[in-house]
Amino acid sequence: MTKTISILLMLGMVVQIIRPLGFPGLKRRMDFWKLAVLAFVIWTIALLAREFF
């Protein structure tokens, strides 16, 4: 699960750098760092969920 999430979010970051996605908050190429923060949060939640459930 965590590998799938990390691969999808890394692909999203690469696409954001090449051509911005256009979602609210992701209008510029420099906004790829927001996807990195989102990836970290999702990855952390997935790891904690696996630990406690």
MDTraj code that builds the backbone (N, CA, C; nanometers):
import mdtraj as md
import numpy as np

residues = "MET THR LYS THR ILE SER ILE LEU LEU MET LEU GLY MET VAL VAL GLN ILE ILE ARG PRO LEU GLY PHE PRO GLY LEU LYS ARG ARG MET ASP PHE TRP LYS LEU ALA VAL LEU ALA PHE VAL ILE TRP THR ILE ALA LEU LEU ALA ARG GLU PHE PHE".split()
xyz = np.array([
    [0.0816, -0.1195, 0.0000],
    [0.0000, 0.0000, 0.0000],
    [0.0859, 0.1258, 0.0000],
    [0.1862, 0.1304, 0.0862],
    [0.2694, 0.2502, 0.0933],
    [0.3529, 0.2673, -0.0333],
    [0.3923, 0.1563, -0.0960],
    [0.4690, 0.1673, -0.2212],
    [0.3816, 0.2251, -0.3318],
    [0.2584, 0.1818, -0.3377],
    [0.1660, 0.2326, -0.4391],
    [0.1412, 0.3814, -0.4200],
    [0.1181, 0.4212, -0.2970],
    [0.0950, 0.5628, -0.2671],
    [0.2179, 0.6452, -0.3041],
    [0.3358, 0.5983, -0.2679],
    [0.4571, 0.6750, -0.2964],
    [0.4824, 0.6854, -0.4459],
    [0.4590, 0.5783, -0.5200],
    [0.4807, 0.5830, -0.6648],
    [0.3832, 0.6791, -0.7317],
    [0.2558, 0.6724, -0.6943],
    [0.1571, 0.7619, -0.7543],
    [0.1848, 0.9089, -0.7230],
    [0.2234, 0.9365, -0.6003],
    [0.2498, 1.0763, -0.5647],
    [0.3799, 1.1268, -0.6267],
    [0.4800, 1.0405, -0.6430],
    [0.6022, 1.0828, -0.7129],
    [0.5725, 1.1106, -0.8598],
    [0.4905, 1.0285, -0.9215],
    [0.4509, 1.0550, -1.0599],
    [0.3751, 1.1873, -1.0697],
    [0.2895, 1.2136, -0.9722],
    [0.2184, 1.3413, -0.9692],
    [0.3127, 1.4598, -0.9570],
    [0.4175, 1.4459, -0.8764],
    [0.5155, 1.5546, -0.8627],
    [0.5909, 1.5785, -0.9930],
    [0.6281, 1.4700, -1.0609],
    [0.6986, 1.4841, -1.1892],
    [0.6099, 1.5519, -1.2920],
    [0.4834, 1.5103, -1.2980],
    [0.3895, 1.5724, -1.3911],
    [0.3703, 1.7195, -1.3563],
    [0.3638, 1.7518, -1.2289],
    [0.3461, 1.8907, -1.1850],
    [0.4636, 1.9771, -1.2296],
    [0.5843, 1.9227, -1.2253],
    [0.7020, 1.9993, -1.2670],
    [0.7006, 2.0200, -1.4186],
    [0.6613, 1.9169, -1.4936],
    [0.6599, 1.9274, -1.6396],
    [0.5464, 2.0172, -1.6872],
    [0.4274, 1.9890, -1.6399],
    [0.3093, 2.0666, -1.6783],
    [0.2163, 2.0729, -1.5582],
    [0.1927, 2.1929, -1.5038],
    [0.1078, 2.2048, -1.3842],
    [-0.0287, 2.1401, -1.4032],
    [-0.0771, 2.0768, -1.2958],
    [-0.2020, 2.0017, -1.3004],
    [-0.3245, 2.0917, -1.3101],
    [-0.3179, 2.2109, -1.2519],
    [-0.4284, 2.3049, -1.2605],
    [-0.5321, 2.2905, -1.1511],
    [-0.5102, 2.2016, -1.0559],
    [-0.6015, 2.1893, -0.9433],
    [-0.5861, 2.3116, -0.8534],
    [-0.6878, 2.3447, -0.7728],
    [-0.6728, 2.4581, -0.6806],
    [-0.5500, 2.4394, -0.5911],
    [-0.4626, 2.5371, -0.5913],
    [-0.3397, 2.5306, -0.5135],
    [-0.2232, 2.4694, -0.5889],
    [-0.2489, 2.4181, -0.7077],
    [-0.1421, 2.3571, -0.7887],
    [-0.1386, 2.4198, -0.9282],
    [-0.1354, 2.5504, -0.9326],
    [-0.1403, 2.6214, -1.0602],
    [-0.0007, 2.6463, -1.1190],
    [0.1023, 2.6513, -1.0341],
    [0.2380, 2.6810, -1.0816],
    [0.3266, 2.5584, -1.0697],
    [0.4350, 2.5572, -1.1454],
    [0.5292, 2.4457, -1.1397],
    [0.5977, 2.4362, -1.0041],
    [0.6156, 2.5492, -0.9378],
    [0.6830, 2.5496, -0.8080],
    [0.5979, 2.4856, -0.6984],
    [0.4734, 2.4567, -0.7249],
    [0.3834, 2.4010, -0.6238],
    [0.3991, 2.2505, -0.6044],
    [0.4998, 2.1897, -0.6667],
    [0.5184, 2.0456, -0.6511],
    [0.5510, 2.0101, -0.5069],
    [0.6056, 2.1036, -0.4298],
    [0.6387, 2.0748, -0.2900],
    [0.5127, 2.0438, -0.2090],
    [0.3977, 2.0993, -0.2503],
    [0.2723, 2.0699, -0.1806],
    [0.2360, 1.9228, -0.1961],
    [0.2656, 1.8667, -0.3118],
    [0.2427, 1.7236, -0.3320],
    [0.3367, 1.6412, -0.2457],
    [0.4591, 1.6899, -0.2249],
    [0.5532, 1.6186, -0.1383],
    [0.5036, 1.6177, 0.0062],
    [0.4501, 1.7286, 0.0524],
    [0.3940, 1.7347, 0.1880],
    [0.2730, 1.6425, 0.1989],
    [0.1874, 1.6445, 0.0979],
    [0.0719, 1.5555, 0.0963],
    [0.1160, 1.4093, 0.0980],
    [0.2186, 1.3771, 0.0218],
    [0.2706, 1.2399, 0.0191],
    [0.3210, 1.1988, 0.1563],
    [0.3919, 1.2867, 0.2248],
    [0.4427, 1.2560, 0.3575],
    [0.3292, 1.2310, 0.4559],
    [0.2260, 1.3138, 0.4498],
    [0.1117, 1.2994, 0.5416],
    [0.0378, 1.1683, 0.5150],
    [0.0103, 1.1393, 0.3884],
    [-0.0614, 1.0155, 0.3547],
    [0.0207, 0.8936, 0.3926],
    [0.1498, 0.8985, 0.3663],
    [0.2382, 0.7867, 0.3982],
    [0.2431, 0.7629, 0.5493],
    [0.2500, 0.8719, 0.6263],
    [0.2510, 0.8609, 0.7715],
    [0.1209, 0.8003, 0.8234],
    [0.0090, 0.8455, 0.7702],
    [-0.1207, 0.7913, 0.8121],
    [-0.1307, 0.6432, 0.7780],
    [-0.0828, 0.6055, 0.6605],
    [-0.0879, 0.4639, 0.6210],
    [-0.0008, 0.3788, 0.7124],
    [0.1166, 0.4282, 0.7493],
    [0.2032, 0.3531, 0.8393],
    [0.1437, 0.3417, 0.9790],
    [0.0843, 0.4498, 1.0286],
    [0.0209, 0.4454, 1.1598],
    [-0.1012, 0.3543, 1.1593],
    [-0.1774, 0.3565, 1.0519],
    [-0.2955, 0.2706, 1.0425],
    [-0.2529, 0.1236, 1.0407],
    [-0.1445, 0.0942, 0.9726],
    [-0.0964, -0.0437, 0.9674],
    [-0.0463, -0.0882, 1.1051],
    [0.0085, 0.0051, 1.1801],
    [0.0620, -0.0258, 1.3129],
    [-0.0488, -0.0523, 1.4141],
    [-0.1570, 0.0265, 1.4095],
    [-0.2603, 0.0174, 1.5117],
    [-0.3794, -0.0699, 1.4743],
    [-0.3968, -0.1016, 1.3475],
    [-0.5153, -0.1796, 1.3071],
    [-0.4768, -0.3128, 1.2530],
])
top = md.Topology()
chain = top.add_chain()
for i, resn in enumerate(residues, 1):
    res = top.add_residue(resn, chain, resSeq=i)
    for name in ("N", "CA", "C"):
        top.add_atom(name, md.element.get_by_symbol(name[0]), res)
traj = md.Trajectory(xyz[None], top)
